[in-house]
Amino acid sequence: MDYTQFLAMKQEIGLLVVFLLVFLYDTFMPKKALNGTAAFTCTIFAIFTALGFCCLFSSDVTAFSGMYSTGAVMSAIKNILNLGVLIVLIQSCKWANSEFQIMRRGEFYELLLVTLFGMYLMISARHFLLFIIGLESASLPLAAMVAFDKNRYESHEAAIKYILTAVFSSAVFMLGLSFVYGLSGSLYFDQIVSGLGNSANSAMLIVAIAFVIAGIGFKLSLVPFHLWTADVYQGAPTSVTSYLSVISKGATAFAFLVVMSQVFGQFYDKVWMWMLYALIILTITVGNLFAIRQRNMKRFLAFSSISQAGYIMLGVIAMNEVGVASLMYYVLVYIFSNLAAFGVIGAIENATGKVSMDDYNGLYKTNPRLSFAMMLAMFSLAGIPPFAGFFSKFFIFTGALHQESVAMYILVLIALINTIISLYYYLLVVKAMFIKTEEECQIANFRSSCSERLGLWITVGGIILLGIASCCYSYLLNLTQASGMMSMF
């Protein structure tokens, strides 16, 4: 075996170095120095994130007989995830240093980095064996993270629901892969393409693709595979919930794009396009309708994230360079918008323990800065101009409409109608903070920690700047077009 092939995995190796440094610091540093674990982790991960942008100039490379592939687009996707993880690490500092978590904060960071490593493998995999290794590496540690609040029954319940769902979805996914292997005789992406040939009318292939979509659909919380989402988001610690809703979802969306385009792209209009049409419509509509009824802020954002997953899938179903660039930009904007909302929720929960929307009544009177940050997050998630969320939705719709089919026009029209519905429930939060001032505010004035303020400044800045700097999307589009990853379709 040629061990120089590992040099192609620059970002994966860099992440393992970060993991080892955090592990060694947490294990061998004296007790007094352990109070700096959070700051140490954030610092070295920030350095790793900055260095990751150097990989944007690398050429496409394959390793391990074609099982692993990387290039500028894959590196850009991983860097987008890195930005989100860095924000989550910053926002979680106060929670990790709290009285109840202080003995396990090192474990939290180590588990988080392991899940990110698994997501890297999912994105770069070109063989389903490596893809499954990445999938399980990303899923199993998340169950431990969901159960991190050992003294809360809700956290235990959420972990059980998550692990059972993860096991079931993996079983469904691998059952679909067994059918694919039976038809093609291989698990390599490129060999599956040639092995399937003209099997579009094969009932086994249709079932196989349906199982693959279902297996990944559980990870993405696509309807009807979404039933675990609200309970897990509510029961998990807020820092873990924010990671689940943004990083895990974004990585799975990118992996889904790679699998469907690289393996089943030749059957797009004959088999799975119509499956995704139905899933997207159900996901956006059901997520919006159920979000209206929620009063718990974490459950509210859970159904919001379900709806957002439907919009993300528009980038997958576009099957063109514009769709890929739009998907990358949408996830980038979603990271800043959703983490801004969770940053406010986490700050309030850490200070007061309150997570109900009714507790936010009149919040502007006592905490105007938090109210302003939450308002910007809601406006961006709703797609109100001139904030970044408006442009992310505009570009994702544009990418989908490149298909120029009647069915796609109807799909985008339904998505636009649902955007109006989402505007209503996002504004409910704004109404509670700014308009319902006749009632005495349930949340007294408090000062957020430095890490919480820093996280909010980063996310609010991202929401505003990404709405102004259109060059970011143009760069992603040029990067995608130069890669030629969608040229075969």
DRENGU-548873 format. One record per residue (C-alpha): x, z, y; residue number from 1. Coordinates in steps of 0.02 Angstrom, whole numbers. Example, Ala and Ser with C-alpha at 12.3 -4.5 7.8 and 13.67 -1.06 7.14 Angstrom:
residues 2
{u 615; w 390; v -225; nr 1}
{u 684; w 357; v -53; nr 2}
This chain:
residues 489
{u 0; w 0; v 0; nr 1}
{u 63; w -45; v 174; nr 2}
{u 47; w 114; v 276; nr 3}
{u 79; w 21; v 438; nr 4}
{u -105; w -31; v 428; nr 5}
{u -149; w 143; v 492; nr 6}
{u -73; w 92; v 659; nr 7}
{u -225; w -19; v 686; nr 8}
{u -331; w 140; v 692; nr 9}
{u -260; w 198; v 858; nr 10}
{u -418; w 284; v 921; nr 11}
{u -457; w 364; v 753; nr 12}
{u -280; w 431; v 738; nr 13}
{u -286; w 492; v 918; nr 14}
{u -448; w 584; v 881; nr 15}
{u -372; w 665; v 727; nr 16}
{u -226; w 724; v 835; nr 17}
{u -351; w 803; v 955; nr 18}
{u -439; w 885; v 808; nr 19}
{u -276; w 956; v 739; nr 20}
{u -223; w 1023; v 909; nr 21}
{u -390; w 1111; v 932; nr 22}
{u -382; w 1180; v 755; nr 23}
{u -205; w 1245; v 776; nr 24}
{u -246; w 1321; v 945; nr 25}
{u -401; w 1408; v 875; nr 26}
{u -308; w 1470; v 720; nr 27}
{u -138; w 1527; v 783; nr 28}
{u -153; w 1571; v 967; nr 29}
{u -163; w 1757; v 1010; nr 30}
{u -333; w 1833; v 1042; nr 31}
{u -311; w 1841; v 1230; nr 32}
{u -271; w 1655; v 1238; nr 33}
{u -427; w 1607; v 1140; nr 34}
{u -530; w 1624; v 1299; nr 35}
{u -450; w 1460; v 1351; nr 36}
{u -509; w 1364; v 1196; nr 37}
{u -648; w 1275; v 1290; nr 38}
{u -534; w 1226; v 1435; nr 39}
{u -397; w 1170; v 1314; nr 40}
{u -518; w 1063; v 1214; nr 41}
{u -593; w 982; v 1370; nr 42}
{u -420; w 946; v 1441; nr 43}
{u -344; w 862; v 1289; nr 44}
{u -504; w 765; v 1254; nr 45}
{u -505; w 705; v 1435; nr 46}
{u -326; w 643; v 1410; nr 47}
{u -377; w 559; v 1247; nr 48}
{u -526; w 476; v 1334; nr 49}
{u -415; w 410; v 1474; nr 50}
{u -288; w 341; v 1350; nr 51}
{u -429; w 258; v 1253; nr 52}
{u -455; w 133; v 1392; nr 53}
{u -284; w 60; v 1354; nr 54}
{u -359; w -8; v 1192; nr 55}
{u -475; w -122; v 1292; nr 56}
{u -333; w -245; v 1306; nr 57}
{u -296; w -252; v 1120; nr 58}
{u -332; w -404; v 1013; nr 59}
{u -445; w -404; v 860; nr 60}
{u -360; w -323; v 710; nr 61}
{u -416; w -296; v 530; nr 62}
{u -342; w -176; v 404; nr 63}
{u -361; w -118; v 224; nr 64}
{u -405; w -290; v 156; nr 65}
{u -538; w -317; v 288; nr 66}
{u -628; w -150; v 265; nr 67}
{u -586; w -96; v 443; nr 68}
{u -593; w -199; v 602; nr 69}
{u -562; w -160; v 784; nr 70}
{u -544; w -252; v 948; nr 71}
{u -586; w -243; v 1131; nr 72}
{u -775; w -230; v 1106; nr 73}
{u -759; w -96; v 971; nr 74}
{u -639; w 1; v 1083; nr 75}
{u -759; w -11; v 1230; nr 76}
{u -900; w 57; v 1123; nr 77}
{u -793; w 204; v 1066; nr 78}
{u -741; w 238; v 1246; nr 79}
{u -923; w 246; v 1298; nr 80}
{u -953; w 377; v 1164; nr 81}
{u -797; w 470; v 1220; nr 82}
{u -865; w 484; v 1397; nr 83}
{u -1025; w 561; v 1329; nr 84}
{u -931; w 682; v 1217; nr 85}
{u -822; w 737; v 1362; nr 86}
{u -975; w 777; v 1467; nr 87}
{u -1053; w 874; v 1321; nr 88}
{u -891; w 974; v 1300; nr 89}
{u -888; w 1017; v 1485; nr 90}
{u -1072; w 1067; v 1489; nr 91}
{u -1056; w 1174; v 1332; nr 92}
{u -912; w 1283; v 1397; nr 93}
{u -1022; w 1427; v 1456; nr 94}
{u -1127; w 1425; v 1297; nr 95}
{u -972; w 1419; v 1186; nr 96}
{u -896; w 1567; v 1279; nr 97}
{u -1056; w 1669; v 1270; nr 98}
{u -1061; w 1835; v 1179; nr 99}
{u -1150; w 1764; v 1027; nr 100}
{u -1042; w 1608; v 1004; nr 101}
{u -870; w 1669; v 1054; nr 102}
{u -814; w 1698; v 873; nr 103}
{u -866; w 1523; v 819; nr 104}
{u -827; w 1414; v 969; nr 105}
{u -676; w 1336; v 884; nr 106}
{u -787; w 1285; v 738; nr 107}
{u -908; w 1202; v 858; nr 108}
{u -772; w 1092; v 934; nr 109}
{u -697; w 1050; v 765; nr 110}
{u -865; w 1001; v 689; nr 111}
{u -905; w 896; v 842; nr 112}
{u -740; w 801; v 830; nr 113}
{u -767; w 769; v 644; nr 114}
{u -937; w 693; v 678; nr 115}
{u -862; w 582; v 813; nr 116}
{u -729; w 524; v 689; nr 117}
{u -867; w 474; v 568; nr 118}
{u -953; w 376; v 706; nr 119}
{u -791; w 283; v 741; nr 120}
{u -783; w 230; v 558; nr 121}
{u -964; w 171; v 560; nr 122}
{u -931; w 59; v 710; nr 123}
{u -770; w -17; v 641; nr 124}
{u -823; w -30; v 458; nr 125}
{u -830; w -202; v 379; nr 126}
{u -861; w -135; v 204; nr 127}
{u -1011; w -29; v 158; nr 128}
{u -905; w 101; v 66; nr 129}
{u -812; w 140; v 228; nr 130}
{u -977; w 134; v 322; nr 131}
{u -1054; w 266; v 208; nr 132}
{u -899; w 377; v 224; nr 133}
{u -920; w 368; v 412; nr 134}
{u -1108; w 396; v 401; nr 135}
{u -1091; w 554; v 299; nr 136}
{u -944; w 617; v 402; nr 137}
{u -1055; w 601; v 554; nr 138}
{u -1212; w 676; v 475; nr 139}
{u -1160; w 827; v 370; nr 140}
{u -1063; w 923; v 505; nr 141}
{u -1210; w 898; v 622; nr 142}
{u -1317; w 1003; v 505; nr 143}
{u -1194; w 1147; v 528; nr 144}
{u -1198; w 1121; v 717; nr 145}
{u -1388; w 1125; v 719; nr 146}
{u -1382; w 1293; v 626; nr 147}
{u -1251; w 1363; v 744; nr 148}
{u -1364; w 1497; v 818; nr 149}
{u -1358; w 1609; v 665; nr 150}
{u -1473; w 1740; v 740; nr 151}
{u -1617; w 1620; v 776; nr 152}
{u -1743; w 1574; v 643; nr 153}
{u -1784; w 1411; v 734; nr 154}
{u -1603; w 1356; v 717; nr 155}
{u -1606; w 1384; v 528; nr 156}
{u -1770; w 1291; v 511; nr 157}
{u -1703; w 1145; v 614; nr 158}
{u -1546; w 1135; v 507; nr 159}
{u -1646; w 1130; v 345; nr 160}
{u -1757; w 992; v 412; nr 161}
{u -1607; w 894; v 473; nr 162}
{u -1507; w 906; v 312; nr 163}
{u -1657; w 859; v 204; nr 164}
{u -1693; w 710; v 316; nr 165}
{u -1510; w 658; v 316; nr 166}
{u -1501; w 666; v 126; nr 167}
{u -1662; w 569; v 103; nr 168}
{u -1614; w 436; v 231; nr 169}
{u -1443; w 413; v 150; nr 170}
{u -1526; w 394; v -20; nr 171}
{u -1644; w 261; v 47; nr 172}
{u -1500; w 171; v 134; nr 173}
{u -1392; w 169; v -23; nr 174}
{u -1539; w 110; v -128; nr 175}
{u -1551; w -40; v -11; nr 176}
{u -1363; w -67; v -28; nr 177}
{u -1378; w -68; v -218; nr 178}
{u -1500; w -214; v -202; nr 179}
{u -1381; w -302; v -83; nr 180}
{u -1238; w -278; v -205; nr 181}
{u -1345; w -343; v -347; nr 182}
{u -1383; w -502; v -250; nr 183}
{u -1210; w -535; v -177; nr 184}
{u -1088; w -448; v -294; nr 185}
{u -990; w -370; v -151; nr 186}
{u -994; w -235; v -19; nr 187}
{u -882; w -328; v 105; nr 188}
{u -983; w -387; v 253; nr 189}
{u -913; w -564; v 254; nr 190}
{u -927; w -584; v 65; nr 191}
{u -1108; w -524; v 70; nr 192}
{u -1147; w -661; v 196; nr 193}
{u -1079; w -796; v 81; nr 194}
{u -1146; w -712; v -77; nr 195}
{u -1326; w -701; v -17; nr 196}
{u -1328; w -886; v 26; nr 197}
{u -1506; w -949; v 37; nr 198}
{u -1592; w -792; v -27; nr 199}
{u -1713; w -779; v 118; nr 200}
{u -1864; w -795; v 4; nr 201}
{u -1800; w -666; v -119; nr 202}
{u -1916; w -516; v -133; nr 203}
{u -1767; w -406; v -177; nr 204}
{u -1677; w -456; v -17; nr 205}
{u -1830; w -417; v 89; nr 206}
{u -1844; w -246; v 7; nr 207}
{u -1656; w -217; v 26; nr 208}
{u -1659; w -255; v 213; nr 209}
{u -1814; w -146; v 234; nr 210}
{u -1725; w 1; v 150; nr 211}
{u -1568; w -25; v 255; nr 212}
{u -1671; w -27; v 415; nr 213}
{u -1767; w 128; v 357; nr 214}
{u -1607; w 222; v 313; nr 215}
{u -1530; w 190; v 484; nr 216}
{u -1700; w 210; v 567; nr 217}
{u -1702; w 393; v 516; nr 218}
{u -1538; w 420; v 609; nr 219}
{u -1606; w 329; v 762; nr 220}
{u -1776; w 419; v 758; nr 221}
{u -1871; w 255; v 750; nr 222}
{u -2057; w 275; v 715; nr 223}
{u -2115; w 310; v 578; nr 224}
{u -1949; w 393; v 532; nr 225}
{u -1952; w 510; v 682; nr 226}
{u -2047; w 663; v 622; nr 227}
{u -1893; w 774; v 609; nr 228}
{u -1835; w 742; v 787; nr 229}
{u -1939; w 861; v 895; nr 230}
{u -1919; w 1012; v 780; nr 231}
{u -1732; w 987; v 763; nr 232}
{u -1706; w 960; v 949; nr 233}
{u -1806; w 1117; v 989; nr 234}
{u -1721; w 1228; v 859; nr 235}
{u -1542; w 1173; v 887; nr 236}
{u -1434; w 1246; v 1027; nr 237}
{u -1456; w 1145; v 1186; nr 238}
{u -1275; w 1083; v 1183; nr 239}
{u -1301; w 1018; v 1006; nr 240}
{u -1469; w 941; v 1054; nr 241}
{u -1388; w 845; v 1197; nr 242}
{u -1254; w 782; v 1078; nr 243}
{u -1385; w 729; v 950; nr 244}
{u -1494; w 640; v 1077; nr 245}
{u -1356; w 539; v 1158; nr 246}
{u -1194; w 522; v 1061; nr 247}
{u -1267; w 518; v 886; nr 248}
{u -1405; w 399; v 938; nr 249}
{u -1286; w 285; v 1034; nr 250}
{u -1161; w 274; v 891; nr 251}
{u -1298; w 237; v 765; nr 252}
{u -1368; w 100; v 877; nr 253}
{u -1198; w 15; v 887; nr 254}
{u -1174; w 32; v 698; nr 255}
{u -1348; w -39; v 671; nr 256}
{u -1303; w -189; v 780; nr 257}
{u -1144; w -221; v 680; nr 258}
{u -1231; w -210; v 511; nr 259}
{u -1381; w -318; v 555; nr 260}
{u -1281; w -452; v 647; nr 261}
{u -1128; w -462; v 534; nr 262}
{u -1216; w -444; v 366; nr 263}
{u -1397; w -502; v 386; nr 264}
{u -1386; w -612; v 541; nr 265}
{u -1423; w -771; v 443; nr 266}
{u -1593; w -698; v 394; nr 267}
{u -1637; w -640; v 570; nr 268}
{u -1789; w -749; v 606; nr 269}
{u -1844; w -759; v 424; nr 270}
{u -1843; w -577; v 371; nr 271}
{u -1796; w -433; v 483; nr 272}
{u -1842; w -493; v 657; nr 273}
{u -2026; w -457; v 621; nr 274}
{u -1985; w -288; v 546; nr 275}
{u -1896; w -236; v 706; nr 276}
{u -2037; w -305; v 814; nr 277}
{u -2158; w -184; v 732; nr 278}
{u -2035; w -38; v 737; nr 279}
{u -1994; w -64; v 922; nr 280}
{u -2176; w -71; v 975; nr 281}
{u -2220; w 84; v 873; nr 282}
{u -2066; w 180; v 930; nr 283}
{u -2089; w 150; v 1117; nr 284}
{u -2277; w 180; v 1113; nr 285}
{u -2283; w 333; v 1000; nr 286}
{u -2135; w 413; v 1088; nr 287}
{u -2217; w 392; v 1257; nr 288}
{u -2389; w 454; v 1203; nr 289}
{u -2322; w 610; v 1120; nr 290}
{u -2204; w 650; v 1264; nr 291}
{u -2354; w 668; v 1380; nr 292}
{u -2419; w 816; v 1278; nr 293}
{u -2257; w 917; v 1273; nr 294}
{u -2228; w 1075; v 1375; nr 295}
{u -2064; w 1129; v 1296; nr 296}
{u -1926; w 1035; v 1388; nr 297}
{u -1821; w 1005; v 1232; nr 298}
{u -1969; w 934; v 1135; nr 299}
{u -2013; w 833; v 1290; nr 300}
{u -1842; w 752; v 1292; nr 301}
{u -1850; w 731; v 1103; nr 302}
{u -1999; w 614; v 1116; nr 303}
{u -1921; w 535; v 1268; nr 304}
{u -1767; w 495; v 1164; nr 305}
{u -1878; w 420; v 1029; nr 306}
{u -1952; w 303; v 1159; nr 307}
{u -1778; w 264; v 1227; nr 308}
{u -1724; w 216; v 1050; nr 309}
{u -1855; w 79; v 1054; nr 310}
{u -1782; w 9; v 1214; nr 311}
{u -1607; w 18; v 1140; nr 312}
{u -1667; w -86; v 992; nr 313}
{u -1711; w -227; v 1111; nr 314}
{u -1525; w -254; v 1131; nr 315}
{u -1506; w -267; v 942; nr 316}
{u -1650; w -388; v 917; nr 317}
{u -1587; w -502; v 1057; nr 318}
{u -1445; w -560; v 942; nr 319}
{u -1338; w -632; v 1081; nr 320}
{u -1192; w -584; v 1192; nr 321}
{u -1308; w -533; v 1334; nr 322}
{u -1401; w -418; v 1215; nr 323}
{u -1239; w -336; v 1155; nr 324}
{u -1177; w -309; v 1333; nr 325}
{u -1349; w -243; v 1383; nr 326}
{u -1349; w -123; v 1236; nr 327}
{u -1178; w -56; v 1286; nr 328}
{u -1230; w -37; v 1467; nr 329}
{u -1397; w 43; v 1420; nr 330}
{u -1312; w 174; v 1311; nr 331}
{u -1185; w 209; v 1448; nr 332}
{u -1323; w 238; v 1576; nr 333}
{u -1426; w 337; v 1450; nr 334}
{u -1277; w 453; v 1422; nr 335}
{u -1268; w 499; v 1607; nr 336}
{u -1457; w 510; v 1631; nr 337}
{u -1501; w 612; v 1477; nr 338}
{u -1351; w 727; v 1490; nr 339}
{u -1396; w 762; v 1672; nr 340}
{u -1568; w 820; v 1613; nr 341}
{u -1494; w 924; v 1472; nr 342}
{u -1365; w 994; v 1591; nr 343}
{u -1503; w 1066; v 1699; nr 344}
{u -1600; w 1129; v 1548; nr 345}
{u -1443; w 1209; v 1476; nr 346}
{u -1397; w 1293; v 1641; nr 347}
{u -1572; w 1367; v 1659; nr 348}
{u -1580; w 1420; v 1477; nr 349}
{u -1409; w 1504; v 1484; nr 350}
{u -1460; w 1600; v 1640; nr 351}
{u -1642; w 1643; v 1604; nr 352}
{u -1685; w 1589; v 1426; nr 353}
{u -1831; w 1484; v 1490; nr 354}
{u -1862; w 1309; v 1420; nr 355}
{u -2046; w 1279; v 1460; nr 356}
{u -2099; w 1148; v 1587; nr 357}
{u -2219; w 1275; v 1664; nr 358}
{u -2069; w 1384; v 1706; nr 359}
{u -2004; w 1243; v 1817; nr 360}
{u -2151; w 1259; v 1938; nr 361}
{u -2080; w 1278; v 2113; nr 362}
{u -1901; w 1267; v 2052; nr 363}
{u -1852; w 1175; v 2211; nr 364}
{u -1883; w 1333; v 2314; nr 365}
{u -1759; w 1439; v 2216; nr 366}
{u -1635; w 1310; v 2146; nr 367}
{u -1640; w 1151; v 2251; nr 368}
{u -1479; w 1076; v 2183; nr 369}
{u -1534; w 1090; v 2002; nr 370}
{u -1703; w 1017; v 2052; nr 371}
{u -1618; w 870; v 2137; nr 372}
{u -1509; w 835; v 1984; nr 373}
{u -1660; w 842; v 1868; nr 374}
{u -1758; w 728; v 1984; nr 375}
{u -1620; w 596; v 1981; nr 376}
{u -1612; w 609; v 1791; nr 377}
{u -1800; w 585; v 1773; nr 378}
{u -1799; w 438; v 1896; nr 379}
{u -1658; w 355; v 1801; nr 380}
{u -1739; w 381; v 1630; nr 381}
{u -1902; w 312; v 1699; nr 382}
{u -1813; w 158; v 1768; nr 383}
{u -1849; w 184; v 1952; nr 384}
{u -1737; w 83; v 2070; nr 385}
{u -1605; w 97; v 2139; nr 386}
{u -1542; w 215; v 2003; nr 387}
{u -1444; w 158; v 1852; nr 388}
{u -1591; w 170; v 1731; nr 389}
{u -1681; w 29; v 1822; nr 390}
{u -1537; w -92; v 1797; nr 391}
{u -1509; w -40; v 1616; nr 392}
{u -1691; w -82; v 1576; nr 393}
{u -1681; w -243; v 1677; nr 394}
{u -1527; w -303; v 1582; nr 395}
{u -1596; w -252; v 1412; nr 396}
{u -1757; w -350; v 1448; nr 397}
{u -1654; w -498; v 1509; nr 398}
{u -1552; w -500; v 1349; nr 399}
{u -1709; w -496; v 1242; nr 400}
{u -1792; w -636; v 1341; nr 401}
{u -1646; w -751; v 1304; nr 402}
{u -1734; w -783; v 1138; nr 403}
{u -1869; w -881; v 1233; nr 404}
{u -2004; w -856; v 1102; nr 405}
{u -2186; w -809; v 1128; nr 406}
{u -2167; w -657; v 1014; nr 407}
{u -2019; w -594; v 1116; nr 408}
{u -2115; w -617; v 1279; nr 409}
{u -2258; w -513; v 1207; nr 410}
{u -2136; w -380; v 1146; nr 411}
{u -2054; w -365; v 1317; nr 412}
{u -2226; w -359; v 1400; nr 413}
{u -2276; w -213; v 1289; nr 414}
{u -2111; w -127; v 1330; nr 415}
{u -2144; w -152; v 1516; nr 416}
{u -2319; w -76; v 1500; nr 417}
{u -2243; w 72; v 1410; nr 418}
{u -2119; w 92; v 1553; nr 419}
{u -2268; w 129; v 1666; nr 420}
{u -2330; w 261; v 1542; nr 421}
{u -2157; w 340; v 1538; nr 422}
{u -2156; w 346; v 1727; nr 423}
{u -2307; w 462; v 1720; nr 424}
{u -2233; w 594; v 1606; nr 425}
{u -2060; w 592; v 1687; nr 426}
{u -2144; w 624; v 1853; nr 427}
{u -2233; w 774; v 1778; nr 428}
{u -2067; w 865; v 1782; nr 429}
{u -2036; w 812; v 1962; nr 430}
{u -2213; w 868; v 2007; nr 431}
{u -2183; w 1039; v 1930; nr 432}
{u -2021; w 1065; v 2027; nr 433}
{u -2071; w 997; v 2198; nr 434}
{u -2261; w 998; v 2213; nr 435}
{u -2323; w 1148; v 2114; nr 436}
{u -2257; w 1270; v 2243; nr 437}
{u -2415; w 1373; v 2266; nr 438}
{u -2370; w 1476; v 2114; nr 439}
{u -2228; w 1602; v 2111; nr 440}
{u -2076; w 1521; v 2032; nr 441}
{u -2035; w 1590; v 1861; nr 442}
{u -1849; w 1554; v 1882; nr 443}
{u -1757; w 1655; v 2013; nr 444}
{u -1609; w 1588; v 2108; nr 445}
{u -1447; w 1592; v 2009; nr 446}
{u -1274; w 1515; v 2020; nr 447}
{u -1222; w 1399; v 1880; nr 448}
{u -1050; w 1414; v 1802; nr 449}
{u -909; w 1300; v 1860; nr 450}
{u -916; w 1197; v 1700; nr 451}
{u -1104; w 1171; v 1716; nr 452}
{u -1085; w 1116; v 1897; nr 453}
{u -943; w 999; v 1852; nr 454}
{u -1046; w 920; v 1713; nr 455}
{u -1192; w 893; v 1831; nr 456}
{u -1081; w 818; v 1966; nr 457}
{u -1011; w 693; v 1839; nr 458}
{u -1182; w 644; v 1772; nr 459}
{u -1265; w 630; v 1943; nr 460}
{u -1118; w 528; v 2005; nr 461}
{u -1134; w 413; v 1855; nr 462}
{u -1321; w 388; v 1884; nr 463}
{u -1290; w 337; v 2065; nr 464}
{u -1131; w 236; v 2044; nr 465}
{u -1189; w 136; v 1892; nr 466}
{u -1341; w 86; v 1994; nr 467}
{u -1227; w 19; v 2131; nr 468}
{u -1077; w -49; v 2035; nr 469}
{u -1147; w -201; v 1943; nr 470}
{u -968; w -250; v 1902; nr 471}
{u -977; w -130; v 1755; nr 472}
{u -1109; w -235; v 1668; nr 473}
{u -1019; w -396; v 1714; nr 474}
{u -860; w -329; v 1635; nr 475}
{u -950; w -283; v 1474; nr 476}
{u -1032; w -454; v 1468; nr 477}
{u -866; w -544; v 1492; nr 478}
{u -787; w -433; v 1360; nr 479}
{u -925; w -473; v 1235; nr 480}
{u -920; w -660; v 1270; nr 481}
{u -731; w -664; v 1251; nr 482}
{u -741; w -575; v 1083; nr 483}
{u -855; w -708; v 1007; nr 484}
{u -932; w -577; v 892; nr 485}
{u -1105; w -658; v 909; nr 486}
{u -1047; w -839; v 912; nr 487}
{u -1105; w -872; v 733; nr 488}
{u -1288; w -842; v 776; nr 489}
